[in-house]
Amino acid sequence: MAKLLDCKAVAAKIKEDCKAEADSLREMGITPKLGIVRVGEKGPDLSYEKGATRTMNESGIDVEVFALPADISQDDYITEFKKINANPNIHGILAFRPLDNINETEAISENISSIKDCDSTTMENMGKVVVNDPTGLRPCTPEAILAIVDYYQDEIKEHFKDKHIPLKKKKPGFENDVFCGLNVCVINKSNVIGKPLSIMLLNRYATVTMVHHMTPEDVKKDYLSKADIIIGAAPERDFIIGDYVSEDAVVIDATVICEKAFDEDGNPIINEKTGRQKVITYGCCRDDVEEKVAYKTPVPGVGAVTSAMLAKNLLKACKIQNNIK
């Protein structure tokens, strides 16, 4: 049975560090602030806004919400977005997507400053990921995944002590990197997770393979069986099964699939506290994966660390804009 990696503890540590950094900035007369841009009042957006605001407050960061009308035109959205981007008191922008009847690339990605791009959607920040430029703002979910492994690095290093390969040419900070010499399989090929994550892992001397929905089943099984660390972000249940993974593997399940709960007769199961239908959350691992591997994240779990990483990126953006090292 796998040891569950405590993502809440990882998130709490990141927020604690962020709070100390934010307090330090306030002592300098700088108030770090996130700008949230929301169109209309969609339920998921309001829920995300509530969670992001709570995380920012716990991290010592102010939040200003820019609520735009649901029927806003593309031109008007761009006009308002440019104003927010130019506001010197807003150090980072989180623009909710998807947007109805608005070209998101033209409206957001082409108008947001790379130093306010806390969710790392601009070409400039993605390019800095590729060349391992530390001044860039990196995608929050890949950063969260790395942070979880780093939090448990001493334990994971010991677990894989016979597999780590020391660098032939020493490089400061990489002599004992937790990923050095390990085989890591990434299950995702998106611009948001899979591509940047694979590059970030390569920059830390992991040997990386990638799997997606078009990977033949025999190849998928081969890659997963040889992987020391498996990072799953497949948008489907049971994509990873116990027969495919090693007993020594560390599995980070970053998938969140929500399905409404029904009883055996097909009737909705109601949550007594909220009066709403219960929702069951799944990852991309079948239950037998947790029974077999050495370490695994719970589901949900990675999302809490992703939110904390947004706060960390906001503070990094704030420091860049104020020329603070």
N, C-alpha and C positions, 0 to 999 in steps of 0.2 A: 504493500500500500504506500502510495506516494506521501511524502511530507509536503503539506501545503505551504506555499510561500505567502507570507502575510503582506498583501499589497497595501492594506490600510496602514500598517506600520511604516512602510516605505513612503507612502503619501504624507503621513504625519511628520516624518523626519524632514522631507523636502519643504513642507509648509513651515515647520519650525525654523529652518535655515532661512527661508524667504522672509519670515517675520523679522528676524534679526537684521537682515540686510535692508528691509524696508524701513525699520526704525532708524538705522544708520543714515539712510538717505533723508529721512525727515529731519534729523538733527542738522543736516546740511541745508535745510530749507527747501528740499525737493519732495513733493508729494507724488509718489508713483500712482498712475491712474490708467485703468483699462476702459476703453470705449467699446460698448456692445451696440452693434447696429442690427436692429430687428425690424422686419417688415410685417405688419399685421399682428395677429395674436394667435398664431398656431400653437396648439397644445405642446408639441415637442420643443418648440422654440422657447416657450415660457418656462418649461421644465428645465431646459438647458440653461436658460438665463438665471433661474433661481439657484441651480447648483454651482454655476460659475461664479456668481456673486458671493455665495457663501464661501467658496474656496478662496476667492480674492480677499475677502474680509478676514479670514483666518490667517492669511499670509501678510496682512498689513497693507493691502493695496485697495485704493478707492476704485469705485466703478461708477461710470455714467452711462445710462442707457439712452440710446437715440432710437425712439420708437417711430417708425415711418408708417404712413398709411398703407393699407393692404393694396390699394389700387394705384400706387405711385408708378409713374412712368419711368422708363429707362433714363431719359435725360434728367428728370428731377432727382432720381436716385443718385446719379453720378454727381450732380451739383451738390447734394447734401453730403455725399461721401467725401468729396474733395474738401469741403469745409471741415469735416471731422479730421481728415488726414492732416490738414494744415494747422489744426489747433495745437499749440505748443504744450498745453496742459494734458493732452492725451498722448500717452507714451506707447500704447499698443492698441490695435483694433481687432476685435473679434466680430466678423460679419457672418450672420447666420445664413445658411444655405440649406436646401435649394431655394431659389427665387423664381416665382411665377412670372413669366413674360419679361424676364430681364436676363440679358446675356451676362452671366456672372464673370466670365473672363474679362470682358470689356469693362464692366462696371466696377469690379473689385480688383482683380489681379493686376490690371493695367493702371490702376489709380492709387493703390496703396504703396506707401513708402516702404522700402525693404527693411528699414530700421524700426518700423511700427508693425511689421508683419509677424506678430507673435505666433501665428499658426503655420508659418513658413509655406506660403503658397506662391511666392514670386520666383521668377527664373533666377534672380540674383542669389537668393538664399539657397535655392536648390543647387545652383552651381557651386556655392561655397561648401555644401555638403560633399560634393564630388571631389573637390580638391582639398578637403579637410581643413578649411579656413575657419579658425575658432571665432572669428568676428561675426559669422553668420548666425541667424536664428534658425534652429532646426525643428523639424516636424515633431509635434508633441508626443504622438503615440510611439514612434520609434525611440525617442528619448526616454519615454516611460519604460519601455521594454528593457532597454539597456540599464536603466536605473534599478530595476528590480533585481537583475542579475548582479549588478555591482553591490547592492545592499547585502547580498548573501555571498559575496565573492570569496571570502575566506573558507566558508563551508564548501562551496563549489570547487574551489581550487584543490582542496583536500580530497574531495570526491573524485576528481580527475587527475590526481597527482602523477599518475603514470603516463598521462597523455600530453601534458603541457610540454611544449618545445621551446627552450630558451632561444632568444634571438642570437644569431651568429654575430651580428653587428649591433652592439648595444645602442638603444635609443631611450633617452630619459622618459620615464613614465610607462614604458612598455615591457620592461624586463619581467614583470610578474603580472601582466594583464590577464584577467580571468579568461578572456577569449583566445589568448595566444595558443595556436596549435590545435584548437578544437574544431570539430566539424559541426557547422550550424546549418540547419535546413529552414528556410523561410517559406511559409506557405502563403503567398500573396504576391502580386506583381503590380500593384497600384502605385500611382505617383505619391500617394499619401502615406503608405506604409511600406510595401514590399521593396520598391526601388531604392528609396533613401536608406531604409534599414540595412539592406544588403551592402550598400556602399559604406555605411557607418561601421558595419561589422568587418568588412575588408580592411578599413583603415585601422582596425584594432587587431589585425593579423589572424582573424578567424578564416577558416576555409568554408566558403559559402556555396550552398546549392539552393536552387529555388524550385518550388512546385506550385502549380496552379491547376485550374479546372481542365486544361487541355493536356496536362501531363499524363502519358499512358500509365495505367494502373501498375504495371510491373516496374516501371521506372520510379514511380512514386513510392512503392514499397521498398525498393532498393535504397533510395535516398534516405527515407525515414529510418530504416533499420540501421543505417550506418551513422546517423546523426547523434552527436552528444547532446546538443541543445536543439530543440524543435520549437519554432515560433509560428504558431498557427493563427492566421487571420482569414480563414476561408469563410465565405458567407453561407455556409451550409452545415447542418448537423452531421455528426458521425463521419466527417471527412478524414479524421485520424482514428484508427482502430487499434486495439491492443496488439493484434497480431503483427502490426507493422513496426512497432517501436521496441527499442532496447530496454532492458530492465534498469540500466544505468542512466537513462535519458532524463534530461531536465526539460519540461514542457511548459512553455508560456502560451496560454490560450487567450488570445486577444479578441476573439469573436464574441459578439453579443447578439443573440437571436431571441426575440421576445415573442411568445405565443400565448394567446388567451387560454385560460384553463377551463376544462369541461369535466363533468363527472362521467361515470360509466354510461349514463343514460343520455349523454349529450347535452346536459343542461349546464349553463354557465355557473362556475364556482365563484361566489361573491365574497369579497374581503369584508369581514364584519366591521372593521374600523373605518374603512373608507366608503363602503357601500358600492364599490366598483368591482368589476370582474377581475379576479386574480390573474396575474400574468406570470408565466413561468419563463425563466431565462436559461438559455442554453449556450454552450460554446461550440467549438467545432470538433471536440473530442468525444468519442463514445465512452460510456461509463467505465469500460474495462481498461481504458488507458490509465486512469488514476489508480486502478488496482495493481498496475504492473510497473510503472516507471518509478524513479527515485524521488523526483521533485516535480511539483506542478502548481500552477496558479489556480485559485478558485475562479468561478464565473458567477457574477461579475467580480472583477478584481483589478484588471489593468486600467480600467476607466478612471478609477480614483487617482491613480498615479499620473495619468494623462492630464487630468485637471490641475494637479499640482505642478506639472511641467509647464502649463500655460502661465502660471504665476511666476515660475522661474524665468521663462522667456520674457515676460513683461518687465521684470526687474533688469534683465540683461539689456533690453531695449532702452529702458530708462537711463541706464548708466552710459550707454553708447551716445545717446542724445545729449547727455550732460558732460561728455568727455571725461568720464570717471573710469579709471582702470579697474 
